[in-house]
Amino acid sequence: MFDEKFFAGEFADRASEFLDEHGGLGVEFVTVTGERLDILAVESTEGDGMTLVTRSERLVFLPYAQLAYIEMAGQRDHRIASFRLSDSAS
């Protein structure tokens, strides 16, 4: 069962370590109904649930009882560091 102490304790510490190790972090919360929430920020974990900001710019209140699991993944930047376009006509 998820609760306020879970998010303030060891999970928060491990998530911070994971972020440092991987240089970025993607977090998805999955509800008991199977909805996947791509989380940008957790605004509050007080009371019976938490207030989340999703990457799709939604503000969501999620009761702890509705949270099935959390999935974390390191984010790698696959963009090309730099490139130049030719300034001469060929």
N, CA, C and O of each residue as an XYZ file, in Angstrom:
360
protein
N       0.839     -1.182      0.000
C       0.000      0.000      0.000
C       0.880      1.239      0.000
O       1.780      1.366      0.830
N       0.627      2.139     -0.914
C       1.352      3.392     -0.975
C       0.756      4.387      0.015
O      -0.454      4.398      0.241
N       1.606      5.216      0.599
C       1.148      6.264      1.495
C       2.160      7.410      1.474
O       3.169      7.350      0.772
N       1.876      8.440      2.243
C       2.726      9.627      2.269
C       4.149      9.283      2.714
O       5.109      9.824      2.166
N       4.297      8.403      3.689
C       5.623      8.026      4.191
C       6.458      7.337      3.112
O       7.675      7.515      3.068
N       5.819      6.553      2.242
C       6.540      5.877      1.163
C       7.248      6.891      0.271
O       8.413      6.701     -0.077
N       6.562      7.951     -0.096
C       7.117      8.928     -1.024
C       8.099      9.881     -0.357
O       8.894     10.516     -1.051
N       8.069      9.998      0.953
C       8.982     10.884      1.664
C      10.211     10.138      2.188
O      11.185     10.772      2.594
N      10.181      8.821      2.184
C      11.249      8.043      2.785
C      12.233      7.459      1.800
O      12.792      8.163      0.959
N      12.437      6.162      1.917
C      13.448      5.455      1.141
C      13.238      5.573     -0.368
O      14.214      5.658     -1.113
N      11.986      5.580     -0.835
C      11.730      5.699     -2.269
C      12.280      7.016     -2.806
O      12.913      7.036     -3.861
N      12.049      8.104     -2.098
C      12.545      9.413     -2.536
C      14.065      9.421     -2.602
O      14.647      9.982     -3.531
N      14.710      8.797     -1.617
C      16.169      8.722     -1.615
C      16.677      7.915     -2.803
O      17.619      8.329     -3.478
N      16.062      6.771     -3.061
C      16.501      5.911     -4.172
C      16.215      6.568     -5.516
O      17.019      6.442     -6.440
N      15.099      7.260     -5.645
C      14.785      7.967     -6.886
C      15.832      9.042     -7.157
O      16.237      9.237     -8.303
N      16.269      9.735     -6.121
C      17.301     10.759     -6.265
C      18.627     10.131     -6.707
O      19.311     10.683     -7.569
N      18.993      8.997     -6.134
C      20.207      8.276     -6.538
C      20.101      7.836     -8.000
O      21.056      7.972     -8.764
N      18.956      7.316     -8.376
C      18.719      6.853     -9.745
C      18.868      8.006    -10.727
O      19.450      7.841    -11.799
N      18.349      9.164    -10.367
C      18.467     10.357    -11.199
C      19.937     10.730    -11.397
O      20.363     11.030    -12.513
N      20.702     10.710    -10.315
C      22.125     11.041    -10.398
C      22.889     10.036    -11.253
O      23.779     10.417    -12.013
N      22.547      8.759    -11.133
C      23.237      7.698    -11.869
C      22.951      7.739    -13.360
O      23.823      7.405    -14.163
N      21.736      8.145    -13.751
C      21.322      8.051    -15.145
C      21.186      9.393    -15.862
O      20.888      9.420    -17.056
N      21.395     10.480    -15.173
C      21.367     11.790    -15.810
C      19.996     12.249    -16.262
O      19.894     13.208    -17.026
N      18.975     11.617    -15.828
C      17.606     11.980    -16.177
C      16.676     10.892    -15.683
O      17.112      9.775    -15.407
N      15.430     11.205    -15.573
C      14.514     10.237    -15.004
C      13.133     10.389    -15.602
O      12.583     11.490    -15.642
N      12.577      9.295    -16.063
C      11.194      9.260    -16.498
C      10.407      8.453    -15.491
O      10.826      7.360    -15.109
N       9.298      8.963    -15.065
C       8.492      8.278    -14.051
C       7.070      8.138    -14.558
O       6.457      9.116    -14.987
N       6.547      6.921    -14.509
C       5.147      6.662    -14.838
C       4.463      6.077    -13.617
O       4.975      5.149    -12.990
N       3.315      6.619    -13.288
C       2.464      6.034    -12.263
C       1.360      5.310    -13.004
O       0.777      5.856    -13.941
N       1.070      4.096    -12.597
C       0.020      3.307    -13.223
C      -1.072      3.072    -12.191
O      -0.810      2.609    -11.081
N      -2.308      3.402    -12.578
C      -3.433      3.256    -11.656
C      -3.958      1.825    -11.680
O      -3.591      1.030    -12.546
N      -4.812      1.512    -10.728
C      -5.395      0.172    -10.667
C      -6.286     -0.107    -11.872
O      -6.567     -1.268    -12.169
N      -6.737      0.934    -12.573
C      -7.540      0.742    -13.785
C      -6.679      0.655    -15.045
O      -7.199      0.494    -16.149
N      -5.348      0.762    -14.873
C      -4.438      0.621    -16.005
C      -4.047      1.922    -16.680
O      -3.282      1.896    -17.644
N      -4.539      3.053    -16.213
C      -4.150      4.341    -16.806
C      -2.693      4.627    -16.461
O      -2.280      4.488    -15.310
N      -1.923      5.026    -17.463
C      -0.513      5.350    -17.279
C      -0.356      6.868    -17.265
O      -0.736      7.548    -18.218
N       0.200      7.385    -16.190
C       0.408      8.817    -16.038
C       1.905      9.103    -16.122
O       2.667      8.680    -15.253
N       2.331      9.817    -17.162
C       3.727     10.194    -17.347
C       3.959     11.447    -16.509
O       3.480     12.526    -16.858
N       4.686     11.309    -15.418
C       4.773     12.351    -14.405
C       5.952     13.283    -14.636
O       7.085     12.846    -14.838
N       5.661     14.566    -14.602
C       6.694     15.590    -14.685
C       7.105     16.015    -13.271
O       8.289     16.217    -13.000
N       6.125     16.148    -12.375
C       6.419     16.586    -11.003
C       5.342     16.086    -10.048
O       4.176     15.951    -10.417
N       5.755     15.817     -8.819
C       4.832     15.520     -7.730
C       4.758     16.793     -6.905
O       5.742     17.194     -6.284
N       3.609     17.417     -6.899
C       3.441     18.698     -6.214
C       3.229     18.530     -4.709
O       3.714     19.338     -3.918
N       2.512     17.488     -4.320
C       2.184     17.298     -2.910
C       1.861     15.833     -2.656
O       1.275     15.166     -3.508
N       2.243     15.331     -1.484
C       1.904     13.955     -1.111
C       1.174     13.925      0.231
O       1.203     12.913      0.932
N       0.530     15.016      0.583
C      -0.132     15.106      1.877
C      -1.537     14.508      1.834
O      -2.202     14.524      0.798
N      -1.976     13.981      2.976
C      -3.329     13.456      3.083
C      -3.476     12.070      2.514
O      -2.613     11.215      2.708
N      -4.586     11.841      1.801
C      -4.923     10.517      1.288
C      -4.454     10.270     -0.138
O      -4.773      9.235     -0.723
N      -3.696     11.214     -0.706
C      -3.243     11.055     -2.082
C      -2.206     12.097     -2.429
O      -1.654     12.767     -1.556
N      -1.947     12.226     -3.733
C      -0.944     13.191     -4.160
C      -1.422     13.984     -5.356
O      -2.270     13.536     -6.128
N      -0.863     15.167     -5.492
C      -1.157     16.032     -6.621
C       0.015     15.931     -7.585
O       1.164     16.161     -7.208
N      -0.289     15.580     -8.847
C       0.734     15.325     -9.848
C       0.589     16.276    -11.028
O      -0.518     16.697    -11.364
N       1.707     16.608    -11.648
C       1.710     17.343    -12.909
C       2.241     16.373    -13.955
O       3.343     15.842    -13.816
N       1.451     16.144    -15.007
C       1.861     15.205    -16.047
C       2.562     15.941    -17.175
O       2.450     17.160    -17.297
N       3.286     15.194    -17.998
C       3.983     15.789    -19.148
C       2.995     16.321    -20.185
O       3.350     17.167    -21.006
N       1.762     15.829    -20.150
C       0.733     16.343    -21.068
C       0.020     17.556    -20.466
O      -1.066     17.930    -20.907
N       0.648     18.168    -19.449
C       0.165     19.395    -18.824
C      -1.197     19.238    -18.162
O      -2.070     20.097    -18.287
N      -1.361     18.125    -17.457
C      -2.568     17.926    -16.655
C      -2.185     17.981    -15.187
O      -1.105     17.532    -14.803
N      -3.056     18.524    -14.377
C      -2.914     18.507    -12.928
C      -3.863     17.426    -12.423
O      -5.070     17.499    -12.655
N      -3.324     16.425    -11.736
C      -4.109     15.257    -11.351
C      -3.975     15.028     -9.851
O      -2.873     15.083     -9.306
N      -5.103     14.769     -9.181
C      -5.068     14.281     -7.803
C      -5.245     12.777     -7.871
O      -6.241     12.294     -8.410
N      -4.299     12.034     -7.336
C      -4.352     10.574     -7.365
C      -4.397     10.039     -5.942
O      -3.411     10.143     -5.212
N      -5.540      9.462     -5.531
C      -5.600      8.839     -4.199
C      -4.616      7.668     -4.139
O      -4.471      6.927     -5.112
N      -3.950      7.503     -3.016
C      -2.983      6.412     -2.872
C      -3.604      5.058     -3.189
O      -2.936      4.195     -3.758
N      -4.854      4.860     -2.834
C      -5.523      3.573     -3.065
C      -5.676      3.254     -4.550
O      -5.875      2.094     -4.912
N      -5.587      4.269     -5.415
C      -5.737      4.056     -6.859
C      -4.411      3.769     -7.560
O      -4.402      3.492     -8.759
N      -3.299      3.829     -6.844
C      -1.985      3.629     -7.432
C      -1.624      2.154     -7.400
O      -1.521      1.559     -6.327
N      -1.429      1.557     -8.587
C      -1.073      0.146     -8.676
C       0.440     -0.043     -8.581
O       0.917     -0.856     -7.790
N       1.196      0.711     -9.390
C       2.654      0.625     -9.299
C       3.302      1.838     -9.941
O       2.651      2.633    -10.619
N       4.601      1.956     -9.709
C       5.395      3.069    -10.226
C       6.502      2.471    -11.078
O       7.152      1.502    -10.684
N       6.708      3.057    -12.249
C       7.772      2.600    -13.135
C       8.737      3.756    -13.361
O       8.330      4.848    -13.757
N      10.023      3.506    -13.107
C      11.050      4.523    -13.309
C      11.999      4.050    -14.388
O      12.324      2.865    -14.459
N      12.446      4.972    -15.232
C      13.406      4.630    -16.285
C      14.369      5.786    -16.470
O      13.975      6.952    -16.440
N      15.627      5.451    -16.661
C      16.622      6.468    -16.962
C      16.351      7.018    -18.345
O      15.994      6.277    -19.260
N      16.520      8.308    -18.492
C      16.289      8.960    -19.779
C      17.626      9.252    -20.433
O      18.470      9.937    -19.855
N      17.819      8.745    -21.610
C      19.039      9.025    -22.345
C      18.735     10.002    -23.461
O      17.693      9.923    -24.112
N      19.647     10.912    -23.670
C      19.498     11.901    -24.726
C      20.114     11.328    -25.993
O      21.334     11.190    -26.088
N      19.269     10.993    -26.973
C      19.744     10.397    -28.219
C      19.890     11.424    -29.336
O      20.087     11.067    -30.497
N      19.793     12.692    -28.976
C      19.938     13.731    -29.995
C      21.400     13.859    -30.407
O      22.303     13.535    -29.635
N      21.620     14.324    -31.607
C      22.969     14.580    -32.090
C      23.473     15.840    -31.402
O      22.774     16.852    -31.346
N      24.689     15.770    -30.882
C      25.228     16.894    -30.116
C      25.289     18.178    -30.944
O      24.941     19.249    -30.447
N      25.721     18.081    -32.181
C      25.731     19.255    -33.047
C      25.857     18.799    -34.490
O      26.325     17.695    -34.768
N      25.441     19.650    -35.390
C      25.624     19.378    -36.819
C      25.629     20.709    -37.556
O      25.130     21.717    -37.057
N      26.197     20.691    -38.741
C      26.258     21.904    -39.553
C      25.633     21.647    -40.904
O      25.809     20.584    -41.500
N      24.921     22.612    -41.364
C      24.377     22.559    -42.702
C      25.341     23.276    -43.639
O      25.921     24.302    -43.283
N      25.501     22.746    -44.799
C      26.387     23.365    -45.767
C      25.859     24.739    -46.146
O      24.671     24.907    -46.420
N      26.757     25.721    -46.157
C      26.321     27.068    -46.552
C      26.668     27.391    -47.999
O      26.488     28.521    -48.454
N      27.169     26.385    -48.719
C      27.445     26.583    -50.146
C      26.544     25.684    -50.979
O      26.233     24.562    -50.581
N      26.134     26.172    -52.113
C      25.291     25.376    -53.000
C      26.154     24.369    -53.739
O      27.205     24.727    -54.270
N      25.726     23.125    -53.780
C      26.500     22.082    -54.445
C      25.800     21.609    -55.674
O      26.303     20.727    -56.370
